[in-house]
Amino acid sequence: LAAVAFPLQEKLNPLLAAQFRMPNLVAETGGLSPTVLNGGLEQGPIPAAVLAFAVLVSLVELRGLDIKKAEGDSWVPGDYGTLRIAERGSEQYFSLQEGEIWN
């Protein structure tokens, strides 16, 4: 996906920034997407977005640890107590679980 995202960001960001009257962050890095290699990660909302993402991922992991502690040995990785598509122990459940492992 990154192979598609970088060129799209570099082509569409100037158009979308002008349309929504937002700063063109791509122009500030010489027409390149803001990355560690290209620079520009210190611009505008990027640091706040990276920090927010890290906090949200940490909260999800903490939730998983709480569920693991509560369920003990019956807990499986990736089980966050959300809506189940398949009943635990069914063939479909194991198929979905295997698909998640390969992803």
Residue frames as qw, qx, qy, qz and C-alpha x, y, z in Angstrom:
[[0.000, 0.883, 0.469, 0.000, 0.00, 0.00, 0.00],
 [0.328, -0.737, 0.091, 0.583, 2.88, 2.37, 0.67],
 [0.398, -0.017, 0.586, 0.706, 3.93, 2.03, -2.96],
 [0.073, 0.652, 0.608, 0.447, 0.57, 3.51, -3.95],
 [0.300, -0.848, -0.371, 0.231, 0.18, 5.94, -1.05],
 [0.427, -0.478, 0.130, 0.756, 3.35, 7.94, -1.57],
 [0.190, 0.143, 0.517, 0.822, 2.70, 8.90, -5.22],
 [0.148, -0.701, -0.634, -0.290, -0.97, 9.58, -4.48],
 [0.384, -0.760, -0.275, 0.445, -0.09, 11.85, -1.56],
 [0.365, -0.327, 0.259, 0.832, 2.42, 13.74, -3.64],
 [0.063, 0.275, 0.614, 0.737, -0.08, 14.23, -6.51],
 [0.270, -0.663, -0.630, -0.301, -3.35, 14.74, -4.62],
 [0.426, -0.540, -0.418, 0.594, -2.23, 16.68, -1.53],
 [0.129, -0.125, 0.108, 0.978, -1.72, 19.99, -3.38],
 [0.267, -0.336, -0.581, -0.691, -5.19, 19.69, -4.93],
 [0.508, -0.576, -0.641, 0.004, -6.93, 18.68, -1.71],
 [0.401, -0.373, -0.311, 0.777, -5.06, 21.27, 0.35],
 [0.021, -0.037, -0.229, -0.973, -6.19, 24.02, -2.01],
 [0.385, -0.418, -0.664, -0.486, -9.76, 22.67, -2.08],
 [0.580, -0.622, -0.518, 0.092, -10.07, 22.60, 1.72],
 [0.022, 0.885, -0.153, 0.440, -7.91, 25.72, 2.29],
 [0.829, -0.529, 0.106, 0.148, -5.34, 23.78, 4.33],
 [0.094, -0.799, 0.531, 0.266, -1.54, 24.13, 4.26],
 [0.873, 0.404, -0.265, -0.068, 0.22, 22.08, 1.60],
 [0.665, -0.619, 0.412, 0.069, 2.60, 19.98, 3.69],
 [0.868, 0.205, 0.318, 0.322, 4.01, 18.25, 0.60],
 [0.404, 0.850, -0.010, 0.338, 5.22, 21.56, -0.86],
 [0.346, -0.872, 0.318, -0.136, 7.25, 22.22, 2.29],
 [0.728, -0.359, 0.554, 0.184, 9.29, 19.04, 1.70],
 [0.004, -0.473, 0.634, 0.612, 10.09, 19.75, -1.93],
 [0.679, 0.207, -0.367, -0.601, 7.09, 17.91, -3.36],
 [0.447, 0.110, -0.885, 0.074, 7.83, 14.69, -1.46],
 [0.683, -0.549, -0.407, -0.257, 5.60, 12.98, 1.11],
 [0.252, -0.724, 0.470, -0.437, 6.57, 13.84, 4.70],
 [0.954, -0.122, -0.273, 0.036, 8.49, 10.82, 6.03],
 [0.693, -0.622, 0.183, 0.315, 11.52, 10.03, 8.13],
 [0.682, 0.053, 0.378, 0.624, 13.67, 9.95, 4.99],
 [0.267, 0.647, 0.355, 0.620, 12.17, 12.99, 3.26],
 [0.143, -0.053, -0.365, 0.919, 11.82, 15.05, 6.42],
 [0.323, -0.291, -0.283, -0.855, 8.77, 17.06, 7.29],
 [0.501, -0.392, -0.772, 0.018, 7.39, 14.94, 10.12],
 [0.246, -0.305, -0.466, 0.793, 7.60, 17.94, 12.42],
 [0.114, -0.151, -0.299, -0.935, 5.08, 19.88, 10.34],
 [0.512, -0.247, -0.193, -0.800, 1.61, 20.86, 11.48],
 [0.798, -0.284, 0.167, -0.504, -0.64, 18.08, 12.74],
 [0.760, 0.287, -0.584, -0.009, 1.72, 15.19, 11.95],
 [0.191, 0.284, -0.785, 0.516, 3.39, 14.87, 15.40],
 [0.514, -0.089, 0.433, -0.735, 0.00, 14.99, 17.15],
 [0.858, 0.172, -0.219, -0.432, -1.40, 12.33, 14.82],
 [0.602, 0.304, -0.715, 0.185, 1.59, 10.03, 15.41],
 [0.056, -0.223, 0.704, -0.672, 1.29, 10.51, 19.17],
 [0.685, 0.001, 0.197, -0.701, -2.48, 9.91, 19.12],
 [0.824, 0.226, -0.467, -0.230, -1.96, 6.71, 17.12],
 [0.392, 0.281, -0.782, 0.395, 0.63, 5.46, 19.63],
 [0.317, -0.140, 0.566, -0.748, -1.70, 6.18, 22.56],
 [0.796, 0.092, -0.026, -0.597, -4.66, 4.43, 20.90],
 [0.739, 0.255, -0.623, -0.021, -2.59, 1.35, 20.05],
 [0.149, 0.253, -0.767, 0.570, -1.36, 1.23, 23.64],
 [0.543, -0.067, 0.365, -0.753, -4.94, 1.40, 24.93],
 [0.856, 0.163, -0.307, -0.383, -5.97, -1.50, 22.69],
 [0.571, 0.273, -0.732, 0.250, -3.03, -3.56, 23.96],
 [0.141, -0.210, 0.651, -0.716, -3.91, -2.73, 27.58],
 [0.752, 0.016, 0.077, -0.654, -7.48, -3.86, 26.92],
 [0.808, 0.233, -0.528, -0.118, -6.12, -7.15, 25.53],
 [0.303, 0.275, -0.767, 0.494, -3.98, -7.66, 28.62],
 [0.438, -0.137, 0.451, -0.766, -6.98, -7.03, 30.90],
 [0.861, 0.106, -0.141, -0.477, -9.06, -9.58, 28.98],
 [0.657, 0.305, -0.678, 0.129, -6.19, -12.07, 29.03],
 [0.001, 0.259, -0.719, 0.645, -5.91, -11.68, 32.80],
 [0.617, -0.032, 0.303, -0.726, -9.66, -12.18, 33.26],
 [0.886, 0.210, -0.182, -0.371, -10.04, -15.17, 30.93],
 [0.634, -0.479, 0.606, 0.042, -6.83, -16.98, 31.82],
 [0.391, -0.195, 0.817, 0.376, -5.99, -19.99, 29.64],
 [0.484, 0.566, 0.667, 0.015, -9.11, -19.66, 27.47],
 [0.163, 0.871, -0.056, -0.460, -7.89, -16.36, 25.99],
 [0.758, 0.266, 0.377, 0.460, -6.51, -16.37, 22.45],
 [0.279, -0.316, 0.162, 0.892, -4.41, -13.62, 20.87],
 [0.071, -0.144, -0.480, -0.863, -6.51, -11.01, 19.10],
 [0.319, -0.583, -0.734, -0.138, -9.61, -11.69, 21.21],
 [0.080, 0.148, -0.258, 0.951, -10.68, -8.28, 22.50],
 [0.130, 0.399, 0.766, -0.487, -14.22, -9.26, 23.42],
 [0.303, 0.282, -0.204, -0.887, -15.80, -7.69, 20.35],
 [0.805, 0.264, 0.128, -0.516, -18.69, -9.03, 18.27],
 [0.463, -0.245, 0.825, 0.211, -17.93, -12.58, 17.14],
 [0.520, 0.366, -0.454, -0.624, -18.35, -13.58, 13.51],
 [0.733, 0.049, -0.664, -0.141, -17.97, -17.27, 14.35],
 [0.783, -0.582, 0.048, -0.214, -18.47, -19.25, 17.54],
 [0.121, -0.695, 0.703, -0.089, -15.27, -20.11, 19.38],
 [0.524, -0.191, 0.829, -0.050, -14.12, -23.63, 18.53],
 [0.757, 0.521, 0.325, -0.222, -16.02, -23.88, 15.22],
 [0.734, 0.179, 0.392, 0.524, -14.32, -24.62, 11.91],
 [0.262, 0.849, 0.203, 0.413, -15.05, -21.09, 10.68],
 [0.420, -0.899, 0.117, 0.029, -13.48, -19.66, 13.84],
 [0.730, -0.363, 0.400, 0.419, -10.24, -21.58, 13.27],
 [0.589, 0.498, 0.387, 0.506, -10.23, -20.58, 9.60],
 [0.020, 0.954, 0.088, 0.286, -10.60, -16.89, 10.51],
 [0.598, -0.749, 0.233, 0.167, -7.96, -17.25, 13.22],
 [0.763, -0.029, 0.409, 0.500, -5.53, -18.80, 10.76],
 [0.400, 0.737, 0.290, 0.461, -6.20, -15.98, 8.29],
 [0.248, -0.962, 0.048, -0.099, -5.40, -13.41, 10.97],
 [0.729, -0.488, 0.330, 0.349, -2.12, -15.14, 11.78],
 [0.666, 0.248, 0.417, 0.567, -1.06, -15.02, 8.13],
 [0.171, 0.896, 0.196, 0.360, -1.95, -11.34, 7.87]]
